[in-house]
């Protein structure tokens, strides 16, 4: 049996449960990234080619709505974990619901409506799973543990092992055997995630908690809300009534338009409004201390910066995916690489470079040269800006060559810079959130953090559908607008990094 010291450094110098938590995310992400790049291609494909025959603009908007909802529901999911389920039950229940969602998508081969039922189930399950998994990783480290940032980077690397193999395997099955074999493979990955959590992760966390101790309880809710059942069923009834009302208004010629693009635009403003209201509630009406309220100000600054970043990053399954399909020379000798395979570049680069980035952070910290978290954040935004600058030149090159396909080196190099930006921003952002979030609402704040990604997904869906051979003249402008937005944001973050860093140190 491991002694206490070894248990705390059993996995690459990190706590033992980090390994099983990373493996859990490997298969959960395999399931998600296996189907994500197929969604827009499947919906946009003609019906006689096995697809749904939806226009590209609408298909991309649906993917954006789906991606936005995935992260939006982490807020109520985190609330239910805090007040009723606890992290353990939330992750287990969420995993099972996600697996049922993948099964429903695979069954859409027989009933097409099951495709959208599957998307809804994946959204609900992810709302419970995602915030709790990240929170538990943060609970493995003390507040002043210098391993925290590198631990999240390793966790992030594990996530991307699944994300790397998923498009390759699911893309191959889709090309060789049909759409629903590709979708079905993702469901098998989620079943493995359920088994790993139930038989391995729970045991590791219990052993670690008994011998060393986590920062807070991971198997019980932080508070027990007596009105949880009333709140749950009232919310469910409200959502059902809202959906029915929107449907009736759309059929009666009302102002509410169920067109995916129009719905996506409305969704953006609704998310923004509710986020602002929730933030004001936490700041003025909650029982948070003055220091915790100051941390919320830091949170909101990083929230909007992250939303900008994800609005560009999440164009991988839309604009990047469609650019690879229409404008990229994908042939190696006589074999044409499936467009979906380019979605494996991002996780591949993470697997290769995440350990190097983690080692750099530790090396700098040990030699008193540590880069502040906000500086890493700003570098992440800058990397994304360089990525879109490359895509802008790639689009101009395609336009100059009379719409002929361009070298795949353009999209490969662009994805590399985008990945470097992600490695600087995303794991560090998660680390900051677990550090400054008040214990009583830690899961809720983590859920609110993922809402930034929800906003980014919605915007990315609206922008990504415009990548089309018929609209090639607008491509350079699309990528250029993203480039300048990211460059300006990175400059702003560099200018305000000192006061934010001081606030984080006090927190």
ChimeraX attribute file (.defattr): number of C-alpha atoms within 10 A of each C-alpha:
attribute: neighborCount
match mode: 1-to-1
recipient: residues
	/A:1	5
	/A:2	11
	/A:3	10
	/A:4	12
	/A:5	11
	/A:6	14
	/A:7	20
	/A:8	20
	/A:9	13
	/A:10	17
	/A:11	14
	/A:12	11
	/A:13	12
	/A:14	20
	/A:15	23
	/A:16	22
	/A:17	26
	/A:18	27
	/A:19	20
	/A:20	21
	/A:21	25
	/A:22	24
	/A:23	23
	/A:24	27
	/A:25	29
	/A:26	27
	/A:27	28
	/A:28	30
	/A:29	25
	/A:30	29
	/A:31	31
	/A:32	23
	/A:33	24
	/A:34	31
	/A:35	27
	/A:36	23
	/A:37	26
	/A:38	23
	/A:39	22
	/A:40	29
	/A:41	25
	/A:42	21
	/A:43	21
	/A:44	19
	/A:45	18
	/A:46	14
	/A:47	12
	/A:48	8
	/A:49	11
	/A:50	14
	/A:51	18
	/A:52	17
	/A:53	16
	/A:54	18
	/A:55	15
	/A:56	21
	/A:57	21
	/A:58	21
	/A:59	27
	/A:60	33
	/A:61	30
	/A:62	25
	/A:63	28
	/A:64	33
	/A:65	27
	/A:66	24
	/A:67	23
	/A:68	28
	/A:69	26
	/A:70	24
	/A:71	27
	/A:72	27
	/A:73	24
	/A:74	31
	/A:75	23
	/A:76	18
	/A:77	26
	/A:78	30
	/A:79	24
	/A:80	23
	/A:81	30
	/A:82	26
	/A:83	20
	/A:84	21
	/A:85	22
	/A:86	23
	/A:87	26
	/A:88	24
	/A:89	19
	/A:90	28
	/A:91	25
	/A:92	19
	/A:93	16
	/A:94	25
	/A:95	28
	/A:96	19
	/A:97	23
	/A:98	30
	/A:99	25
	/A:100	20
	/A:101	26
	/A:102	29
	/A:103	22
	/A:104	26
	/A:105	27
	/A:106	24
	/A:107	18
	/A:108	17
	/A:109	16
	/A:110	10
	/A:111	11
	/A:112	15
	/A:113	13
	/A:114	19
	/A:115	20
	/A:116	15
	/A:117	17
	/A:118	22
	/A:119	20
	/A:120	19
	/A:121	22
	/A:122	27
	/A:123	24
	/A:124	23
	/A:125	26
	/A:126	28
	/A:127	29
	/A:128	32
	/A:129	28
	/A:130	26
	/A:131	31
	/A:132	30
	/A:133	19
	/A:134	22
	/A:135	22
	/A:136	23
	/A:137	22
	/A:138	24
	/A:139	18
	/A:140	25
	/A:141	22
	/A:142	13
	/A:143	13
	/A:144	8
	/A:145	9
	/A:146	15
	/A:147	18
	/A:148	26
	/A:149	22
	/A:150	23
	/A:151	24
	/A:152	23
	/A:153	27
	/A:154	24
	/A:155	23
	/A:156	22
	/A:157	27
	/A:158	26
	/A:159	24
	/A:160	27
	/A:161	22
	/A:162	27
	/A:163	29
	/A:164	26
	/A:165	21
	/A:166	32
	/A:167	31
	/A:168	19
	/A:169	16
	/A:170	29
	/A:171	28
	/A:172	19
	/A:173	18
	/A:174	22
	/A:175	13
	/A:176	11
	/A:177	11
	/A:178	17
	/A:179	24
	/A:180	20
	/A:181	18
	/A:182	25
	/A:183	28
	/A:184	22
	/A:185	23
	/A:186	29
	/A:187	27
	/A:188	17
	/A:189	23
	/A:190	29
	/A:191	19
	/A:192	18
	/A:193	25
	/A:194	21
	/A:195	15
	/A:196	18
	/A:197	21
	/A:198	14
	/A:199	10
	/A:200	16
	/A:201	22
	/A:202	18
	/A:203	14
	/A:204	19
	/A:205	23
	/A:206	15
	/A:207	16
	/A:208	18
	/A:209	17
	/A:210	9
	/A:211	14
	/A:212	15
	/A:213	15
	/A:214	19
	/A:215	15
	/A:216	15
	/A:217	15
	/A:218	22
	/A:219	16
	/A:220	18
	/A:221	22
	/A:222	21
	/A:223	14
	/A:224	14
	/A:225	13
	/A:226	10
	/A:227	10
	/A:228	13
	/A:229	11
	/A:230	10
	/A:231	12
	/A:232	13
	/A:233	11
	/A:234	12
	/A:235	12
	/A:236	12
	/A:237	12
	/A:238	12
	/A:239	12
	/A:240	12
	/A:241	12
	/A:242	12
	/A:243	12
	/A:244	12
	/A:245	13
	/A:246	17
	/A:247	15
	/A:248	13
	/A:249	15
	/A:250	15
	/A:251	12
	/A:252	10
	/A:253	9
	/A:254	11
	/A:255	9
	/A:256	17
	/A:257	16
	/A:258	14
	/A:259	12
	/A:260	20
	/A:261	22
	/A:262	14
	/A:263	16
	/A:264	25
	/A:265	16
	/A:266	14
	/A:267	19
	/A:268	18
	/A:269	12
	/A:270	12
	/A:271	19
	/A:272	13
	/A:273	12
	/A:274	11
	/A:275	18
	/A:276	12
	/A:277	12
	/A:278	11
	/A:279	18
	/A:280	13
	/A:281	11
	/A:282	16
	/A:283	18
	/A:284	10
	/A:285	9
	/A:286	10
	/A:287	11
	/A:288	16
	/A:289	11
	/A:290	10
	/A:291	13
	/A:292	16
	/A:293	19
	/A:294	17
	/A:295	21
	/A:296	23
	/A:297	15
	/A:298	18
	/A:299	22
	/A:300	17
	/A:301	12
	/A:302	22
	/A:303	20
	/A:304	17
	/A:305	21
	/A:306	24
	/A:307	21
	/A:308	22
	/A:309	30
	/A:310	24
	/A:311	24
	/A:312	28
	/A:313	24
	/A:314	22
	/A:315	24
	/A:316	21
	/A:317	25
	/A:318	30
	/A:319	25
	/A:320	22
	/A:321	23
	/A:322	26
	/A:323	24
	/A:324	25
	/A:325	20
	/A:326	17
	/A:327	22
	/A:328	20
	/A:329	17
	/A:330	19
	/A:331	12
	/A:332	8
	/A:333	6
	/A:334	6
	/A:335	8
	/A:336	10
	/A:337	16
	/A:338	17
	/A:339	22
	/A:340	27
	/A:341	20
	/A:342	24
	/A:343	26
	/A:344	22
	/A:345	19
	/A:346	22
	/A:347	26
	/A:348	20
	/A:349	20
	/A:350	27
	/A:351	20
	/A:352	11
	/A:353	17
	/A:354	25
	/A:355	15
	/A:356	14
	/A:357	18
	/A:358	20
	/A:359	14
	/A:360	15
	/A:361	21
	/A:362	18
	/A:363	13
	/A:364	12
	/A:365	15
	/A:366	11
	/A:367	8
	/A:368	8
	/A:369	11
	/A:370	14
	/A:371	12
	/A:372	18
	/A:373	20
	/A:374	23
	/A:375	19
	/A:376	20
	/A:377	26
	/A:378	25
	/A:379	22
	/A:380	26
	/A:381	33
	/A:382	25
	/A:383	28
	/A:384	28
	/A:385	30
	/A:386	22
	/A:387	29
	/A:388	27
	/A:389	21
	/A:390	21
	/A:391	25
	/A:392	23
	/A:393	16
	/A:394	26
	/A:395	27
	/A:396	18
	/A:397	18
	/A:398	21
	/A:399	19
	/A:400	10
	/A:401	11
	/A:402	8
	/A:403	16
	/A:404	14
	/A:405	20
	/A:406	21
	/A:407	17
	/A:408	16
	/A:409	12
	/A:410	18
	/A:411	22
	/A:412	16
	/A:413	16
	/A:414	23
	/A:415	29
	/A:416	22
	/A:417	22
	/A:418	26
	/A:419	25
	/A:420	23
	/A:421	25
	/A:422	24
	/A:423	26
	/A:424	25
	/A:425	25
	/A:426	20
	/A:427	23
	/A:428	23
	/A:429	24
	/A:430	22
	/A:431	22
	/A:432	20
	/A:433	25
	/A:434	23
	/A:435	22
	/A:436	21
	/A:437	20
	/A:438	19
	/A:439	15
	/A:440	16
	/A:441	19
	/A:442	23
	/A:443	35
	/A:444	24
	/A:445	26
	/A:446	23
	/A:447	26
	/A:448	27
	/A:449	26
	/A:450	26
	/A:451	26
	/A:452	27
	/A:453	27
	/A:454	30
	/A:455	28
	/A:456	27
	/A:457	31
	/A:458	32
	/A:459	26
	/A:460	29
	/A:461	34
	/A:462	27
	/A:463	22
	/A:464	29
	/A:465	24
	/A:466	20
	/A:467	25
	/A:468	19
	/A:469	13
	/A:470	8
	/A:471	9
	/A:472	18
	/A:473	16
	/A:474	15
	/A:475	23
	/A:476	20
	/A:477	14
	/A:478	19
	/A:479	23
	/A:480	19
	/A:481	14
	/A:482	21
	/A:483	24
	/A:484	15
	/A:485	15
	/A:486	26
	/A:487	18
	/A:488	13
	/A:489	19
	/A:490	23
	/A:491	15
	/A:492	13
	/A:493	21
	/A:494	15
	/A:495	12
	/A:496	12
	/A:497	17
	/A:498	14
	/A:499	11
	/A:500	20
	/A:501	16
	/A:502	11
	/A:503	14
	/A:504	18
	/A:505	9
	/A:506	10
	/A:507	13
